[in-house]
Amino acid sequence: MAAAAAANKSLWTKVSISIVSTLIGICLGAQFNILGSLLHINFEGRGDSYLDGGIPDYIAEQREKLIVDTTTTASNKPPSYLKWQDAPPPETPSNWTFIKPQYCNMCDTCQQKWLQSAPISMKNTTEKIIVHYHLQHNAGTNFFALAHAFTPCATRACWQIHKHCLISYNEQVEAENIRSNYYQHGVQYVSYENMLPPRFPLPFVSESAREGLFFTTIMRDPMKRLITWLRQLQKYPSMATTKDVGTPPDFFWSEMEGNRGVYKRENLNVRWLSGTLDDVTPDHVNIAKCRLQLFDLVIVDTTYDAAVKEVICPLNNWQGLDEHGRCNGTQTPHHNAKKQDPLNETDSHFVGAWIERLRPSFELYDYARILSYLQLKNRGVKDIPELYEVPSYIETLSRFTNIQLNTPKESLVSLKNIDRFHPPKEFCDNLKKVWVSNVDEVPYVNGIGTIGKGRIYTSHG
């Protein structure tokens, strides 16, 4: 059996490399569906790729589809992208109550002093509670270190089981829990580090739920994030989901063989923001984009310095240097250039196939880059790095495989072309209607510090 499996894997390797090489070589046009099936990405009904001219037609198709779906919604039949199955509410502990976060600065005596001066309403303070959606391996730990140095109390990852967050699908109830934890315990930085169920409202939609809160998230280049994850798997083999631990192709095949989990290494940013463990579809990309639009500030790796120095630090008047030399001397978290490259000596065909599998994440990252630049500009920040207009997918493909693709002007990543990256407005409006109308029910979530032990299951169609 083992020999047969090895032979079969070898055959698959040869076939896949041949297919990937051929398809990438002809610029990934109409054959995208074939490649999508090979790489566990579902783009049924779409012959165009995300970045080489297919966006306007696709959005137009979605707008036409939404007109039909809006009609069917009136008869209590929701659009396909609003169909999902959530696990039932978890059984909460009988003594479910707030427990101080592990990394909280506040001592017991300090808390007594805090209670004497703490605000009783966000209307009574100019301070903001920072709500950070921490996408794994996206520089979130560095951001926590900054917040930890300046806030009375910070959650490195908010724990549902300790009532830090995720206590309700209802955004008003969830928001009031965050504010209450600030008033009573000084928790001024809350970090969600979980895959979000599709109907969980984060960021919050209504002004009343958002009162006193500042929503932000950080997104890195998807390839850099993948390399970090591969390096982690090689450093800590117990984290891997395959018995064949060792080389990147082993991890590639692990995913192809169906070994999946919440902390996936590919397309994690899209998956966490949309709530899917299954095949990534254009609907999931659009759900993720709709969420991004609701953040007060989207930060990407290239805008980190400007965002922290010019927006985050002044937000609550953080002054002085923390142990990492930030706020008065902000520095981007730099990764050690001497670290071993986990893709070293990996066949370029495999690398090319992986880049293609990350295509939804590149699409989302480019949209995040545009939003970050625009939000900083609208806040009056002057020293913003210029947008690199080449789509990140094309730039990465060129850098790792030496394949050169031309980018049409209308596909460049720029403010002028932002409409090509926006999700359909009606699509987002329908999601917002769901997010503001949830009942007060505890979400079933899997991940760090959650009550549930199962997986999130979503079903579109």
N, C-alpha and C positions, 0 to 999 in steps of 0.2 A: 504493500500500500504506500509506504513512504517513498519507494522508488518511483511508483506511478505518479504520486503527487509531485515529486521533484521534476519528473519529465514533463508533466502537464504545466507546471509553473515555468519551466524553461521554454516550452512551446509558446505559452502566453507572452512571455517576455519578448521573444523574437517577433511574434505577431504584432504585439502592441507597439514595440519600438518602430517596426516598419510602418504601421498605420500612422503613428504620431509623427514620424519623420516626414511621411508623404503629405499629411494634412497641413502640418506647420509650413512645409515647403511651398504649398500653394496658397499660403496666406489665410488659411482657416476661413474659407468662404462658406459655400452652401453645404459643405460636409460637416458643419458644426454639430448637427444632431448626432451623427455617427460618433464623433469624438466625445460628445456629451455622454452618450450611453457608455462608452468605454471608461470615462472618468467619473461616473456617478454624479453627473449633473444633468438635470432634466430641462430641456428647452424645447419641448414638444410644440410643434407648430411654428417654430421660428427658424428660418434659414439664415438670418443675419446674426452676426456676432455683436457683442455689446459695443465694441469700439470702432468698427470699421464701416460705419454708415447705417447701421440698422436701428439706431435709437429713435429717430423721428417717426418712422413707419410703425415701430412697435408701440410707441406711446399713442399714436393715432388709433391703432387697433384696440388698445386698452380703453381709450375714451369711448369708442363705439360700443365696446363690450359693457362698459359701465352703464351706458344708457339702458341697455337691455337688463342688466343686473339690478339697476335701481327699480325698474318696473317689477321684477320678480320679488324684490325685497318687500314690496308693498303687500304681497301675498304670503309673507312670513317665510320666504325662501331666500336665505342670504346669498350674496355673491360667493363664488368659489373661494376667493381669497379670505373670506370671513368664516369659512368652515374649518373648524378644528375640534379635536377632542381633547379635553383636559381631564386629567385624573381627578377623582373625587377629592374633596378637601381632606387634608391629613388630620389625624387624631392629635389634637394639641395636648401638651402636658397639663395635668391638673393644676400644677403650680406655675403655669406659664407667666413669667414676669421678667422684667428687665434685669439683666446681669451685666455688670460693668465689663466693657471690652478688655481683652487681655493687654492691649497696648495703650490703654488710657493713661494719660499723665496725672489725672486727678486723684489725690490721696483722700482719705476719709475726712480729715480735717479741712482740706481744701474744698471738698464738696459742701461742707457746712457753710463755709464762707461764701461759696458760689451761690447757694440758695438764698443768702441774705441780700444779694445784689442782682440775682438773675432776673431777666425780663419776664414779665407775665404774659406778654404778647409780642409778636414780631412788629406790631405797630409802635411799640415803645422803644425800639432800638434801630439803629442804622446797620447793625451787623447782619450778615447773611449766613445761613447754614449751607455749607457746600455739599451737594449731593453728587457724588462722582460715580458714574457707571464704569467700573473697572473691567475692561476687556483684558483677558489674561495675556501676558507677555506683550503688553502695549505701553510700557513705561509707567504703569499705574503705581507700582511700589515706590518709585522715586517721587511720584506726586504725593503719595501718602506720607513719606518722610518729611516733605515740606509742610504739609498740613499738621502733622503730628508735632512739629516744633513750635507752632504758633497757636493752636487751638486748645481750649481747656481739656477736651477729650475727643479722640478720633477713633473710628472703627477701621481697622485695616481691611477687614471684610465683614460687613454687617451680618450677624448671625440671626437667622429667623428663630432658632430655638431659644435664643436669649432675648427675643422681642426687640432687636435692633431695627428690623425692617421686615418686609414681606409678611405683614400681619393681615393684609386685606387686599382683595381685588379692587375695592372701592377707593378711589384716589383721595377722597376727603378723609377717610379713616386712616389711610396710610400716611397722609401728610400730617395729620394731627399727632400721630405716634412719633414722627420725626421731630416735630416741634416740641412735644412734651418731653422727649428725651433730652432736648437741648435745655429747656427750662429747668428740669429737675436734676440732670446729670452732666450738663455742660457738653453734650455730644454735638459738636459744631461741624464735624466732617463725617459723612456717612458714605461708605463705599459698598455699592452693590457689586458682587462678583459672582454672578450666576447667569445661566441662560434664562432669559425672560420668557414666561409663557406668553403666547401671542396676544392675549387679551389683558395682560397686566399693564397698567398705565404708567410707563416710565419713559421719558419725563412726564409729569402730570400735565394735563391739558388746560383745565380751568384756572382762571386767575386766583380764585379763592384757595384752591389746593396749592398753587405755586407760591403763595404769600410767604415772604421771608426766606425762600429757598433759591439757590443758584445751582442749576444743573450743568454739568460738564462731563465730557468724556475725552479720552485720548486714543488716537488711532495711528499705528505705525504702518509703514510699507509692509504689505502682506508677505513679501519674500523674506524680509528681515525678521518678521515675526516667526515664519516657518523655520528659519535657520536657528533662531533662539530655541524653539521647541525641540528641534532635532538634537541640538547640543544638550538640552536637558535630558532627553531620553537616553543619550549615550552616557551621560554622567550618572543618571539614576535609572538603571535598567528596570527596576521594579515598576516604574511609571508606564512602561511600554505595554501595548496591547497585543503583542505577538511574542511567541516563544523564540522566534528567530531574531533576537536583538543583535544589532551590530552596525549595519550599514543603512543608509537612506532607502535603497530599494526595498529592504525588508519592511520598513515602515510604510512605504508606498503600497506594497502588496497587502500589508495588514489591513489597510483601509479598503482596498479592492475586494478583500475576502469578507468584508462585512463586519469587521471589528470596530464598533463605534461606541462612543461615550460622550458625555456632556463636554469634557475637556478635549475636544477634537483638535487635531493639529492643522487641519485644512479648512479654510473658509469659516473659521471660528467667529470672526467679527460679524459676518452675515448671519450665521446660525444663532448666535447669542442674542442679537438684536431682533431676530424674527421668530425665534423659538422652534427651530426644526433640527431633528437628528437625521431626518430622511433626506432624500434628494433635494438639492437646492434648485428652486424654480425662480423665474422672474418675479413672481409674487413675493417671494421671501426677500429678494433684493429690494423691492419697493417698500415692503414693511419696514425693513432696516432703514431705508432712506427717510420714510415718514417719521420714524423716531428721531433720526439725526436732526431733522428740521426743528424739533421741539427743544433741543438743548440751547441754553443761554450762550454757551461757548463750546464749540467743537475745536479740539486741539489736535494737530497732527505733528509728526516728528519735526518737520521743518519750521513750524510756528511756535514750538514749545517755549523758547526763550522769550519771545515777544508777548505771548499769552500770559505767562506767569509773571513776568516783570511789570507789564503794563495793565493787566486786568486782575489777575488772581491776588497778587500782593496788595494792591490798593483797595481791593474789594472790602476787606476788613481792617485796613490800615496796618498790615503786617510790615514791620520795619526791622532792620538789622539782618545779620547773617545767621542762617542756621548752620548746622554742621556740614552741610553740603555746599555752602557758599552761595545760597540763593536768596532772593528777594531784593537785596541791595546790590547783588552781584550775580544775577541769575545765569546759570549755565545749563545747557542741555545735558540730560543724562547720557554720557558717552559710554559706548560699549567697548570693552578692551579689544583693541585691534589685534592683539597677539593671541586671542582665543583661537582654538583650532577650528578650522572651517569644516563642518560636518559633511559638506557636499564635495569635499576634496576627492578627486579621482572618481567621482560618480559619473556614469555615462551621461553625456549631454542630452541624449534622447529622454532619459528618465527626468532630467531636470526640466527639459522642455515640456514634457507631459505634466509635470507637477505645476509648472507655471500656468499651463492651460487650465488645470483643475482649479487653480486659484482665481480664475478670471472673474467670477462674481465679486470676490474680495477686492480685486483691483478696481472694478467698477465703483464699488462703495468707497474705496479709499480716495479715488479721484474726486468723487462728490464731496467727501469730507474735506479734501484740500481746498475746494472752491468755497465751501461754507465757512471754513476757518478763516480764510483770507477775507471774505466778505464781512464776517462778523467783527473781525478785528478792525477792518477799515471803517465800519459803521460806528465803532466805539472810539474812533479818533486816533487809533494807534498809528504812528507814522512809520516806525522802523519795522516794516513787515517784509520778510523775504519774498521776492517776486515768485509768482506761480511758475513752476516748471511746466510748460504747456504740453510736452509730449506725454501721452497717456502712459501710466505707470506699467501697464501690461506690456506695451511695445518696448519701453525702455528696458524693462527687466528681461524680456526675451532677447533683446539685442545684447545685453550685458552678459548673459549666461550662456547663450547658444550661438552668438554671432550671426543670428538671422536678422536681416535688415528689412523693416517694413516702413512704407511711407504712410504718413499721417495726413489725411485731408484736413484742410483748414477748419472745416465745420466740426471736426472731431477733436480739436485741441482742447486741453483742459484750461479754460479761461472764463472770466466773468461774462464775456460776450456770448459764450456757448452754454451758459448755465441751464437754459431751458432744455437742452439736450440731455442733461443729467437729472433734472428734477423728476420725481415720481409724478404720476397723474394726480392732479389736485382732488378730483372726485374720489380717487382711491384713498388718499389720506383722510379726507373728510369723513368717509365711511368708517375708517378705523377709529377716528377721534370720537365718533358717536358711540362706538362700543366702549372705548376707554373711559368715557365720562359717565357711563350708565351701568357700570358693574355693581352687583349687589355686594354687601359686606360679607365676604366669604374668604377664608384663609386659602391662599394659593398653594398648590402642590408643586413644589420645586425641588430639583435635585442639584446638589452641589455643596459647597463649603457652608457648614453651619445650618443646614436646612433640616426641617422635621421629616420630610418625606425621604424614602429610601429607593423609590422607583425612578423611572425615566419620564421625561416629558414626551408626550406623544402628540404629534400634530398631523392632521390629515387635511389636505386641500383637494378639492374636486367636487 
